[in-house]
Amino acid sequence: MKLAFGKTALGCALLASVAACATTEAGTTSASIATAPVMTQQGLIQGVPGKLDGITVFKGIPFAAPPVGDLRWEQPQPAASWQGVRDGSKWGDSCVQNPAPDRFPVNSATDMPDSPGISEDCLYLNVWTPATSADEKLPVMVWLYGGAYNEGGGSAPFSQGDQLAAKGVVMVTFNYRVGSLGFFSHPELTAESPYGASGNQALGDSIAVFQWIHDNIESFGGDPSRVTIFGESAGAAMNGGLAGAPPARGLIHRAISESGAWMGLNIALMTPRERAEQQALTQAQEQFGTTSLAELRAIPATEIHQKLRGAGMIVDGHIIPEDLSITFAEGRQNPVDVLVGSNEDEGSFTAAFGPPTTLEAWMQGEAMRYGSHVELGRAAYPASTDAEAAVQSVQPFSDAMSWHMRQFAEYQAEIGQNSYHYYFTHDPLYDPDRGNLGAAHTGEIPYVFNNLCAPRTFPGGSSVELMCGNPREEAFADQVSQYWVNFARTGNPNGDGLPHWPSMNELGPNEVMRLDADGSGRGPWLGEAKDALYQALFHDRVAVPLGISSGG
């Protein structure tokens, strides 16, 4: 089957209402978006009032055909048209995933009282708009959720778009396939692909959404020439991948990556398709006694998800044609503006795994962490006691990620794009019975969405009770979310009443934009010792194996 990245050729002839179609072609409607059905290429859909006055939300819009039966593991195919007016008041099912383990916070895409169901038929998107007319041409923001490539959904309460829409954007969330249903390579899939590619189904889902936006978002008051993707963790890594993906060129114009990019959450080579295929075959044989694609497609989706591991984002041969460290180093990535960064305490949650770190254990792990650069590692992370070793042990996760984000920002600046780098240093409030993780992984999300009253996502489980309605926290959330909206609007986060955010071209080599309720602004970054260490590790682990001439 062919990849569905071209414009969907459904056309007005397939729609039920010729009169409504003619009205859409004229570019305006006589009735308000808030009260009348909106025409898409697939049919009419009726929105419902959002949580804030003036916001209309359209839920559960199919952007691709259900990826079931023979379409399991295929790239997304065009969505079917429908007759009549579709009800936009209900979420589409989330993609197949396991219920959250016994942890806090839970998986808020699936485990809340009002969460939708879980199904393989899950390729749906949601639109929040403040527009009353199709003529408004507002910037569009598209959220890609995190969840280690294994969980998440566009209906999660923390990422609902009322507050961002109220600041003047059309906000879109969507479901992409996760786990082994969304990141699965197989030789039979590769052989039948016109591109000789397989895997990265979730990235294909994302590109199908971008195409849907290109074709339909004007009807919701959006501007298809100002599309900003933003995401966190796995979603941020996918954003980094999509910024380098040829099929996404021209469909996205700006990217915000929060704690992740094309190398993932660390400094590493991308996985090649051939290795992902072999791993998939080995697992399938071990778990199901077969490697036949037809037989695997006949197994229930929940069992596939539970017993096969997804490969995550890989070099599939088409969407990601090469290791993107090569693409970015050579300046061949997509010309998108970027706003990227990470949090000061990204690795704080890792302290809960395994026994407490001792000085002896820390010293024994030096060769694994630093390779031939032990002296650089000791200069970056000095420790002489068990207590110091314990503190240092969670920092490399945070710092390697920050270095990767800096590299992303630098590469985009080098090709002449607007580029901004942040370091989120604000410590949110935690309930007394929860550990204080500081500016943890996912900790910025409530501020980005200005949704301090919504349930949190793992692991940055800050306090809803202490932060919802707290004047200081609410003011900081208003600041952060306004930066994001300003960037989506113009490619520059700065605006009236906000502390100045210097671009990459304005920053010194160890300066960064620090985001903090105590005062956002230019400040120190990692420091020379850590920067030197990660330059060396990137050179050895990525640049040399890939034949990249510069260490980045």
Helices and strands as residue ranges (DSSP letters): G 12-14, H 18-25, E 38-39, E 44-46, E 48-49, E 56-62, G 69-71, E 85-87, E 94-95, E 118-119, E 124-129, E 138-144, G 157-159, H 162-166, E 170-174, H 179-182, H 187-192, H 201-216, G 217-220, E 222-232, H 234-243, G 246-248, E 254-258, E 271-272, H 273-288, H 293-297, H 301-307, E 314-315, H 324-329, E 337-343, G 346-352, H 359-364, H 366-370, H 374-380, H 386-393, H 395-414, E 419-424, H 445-448, H 464-467, H 471-490, G 504-506, E 511-515, E 521-524, H 528-538, I 539-543, H 544-546
